[in-house]
Amino acid sequence: MLTGKQKRFLRAKAHHLKPIFQVGKGGVNENMIKQIVDALEARELIKVSVLQNCEEDRHVVADQLAQGAGAELVQVIGNTIVLYKESKENKQIVLPR
């Protein structure tokens, strides 16, 4: 579980990132979660955008992605979701205490 200070730190880091996944009409599926897990292992911090034609609420999508990938939900802002998961082999981000 992330503290408020850690979330603030990750939000600042994520500010300059571009979304690398899009959730559209099909919603969240197994293949997307598998790709997000791989991306989180490589990058630790990613953005996902929720398209206008997505039938589910963005907060529901954020929860599904976070639980499916075993990641921490850092932020939902507008239609953008920020996810963080510490990498096992490629640790790049050092969180504040």
Order of alpha helices (4+ residues) and beta strands (2+ residues): alpha-beta-alpha-beta-alpha-beta-beta
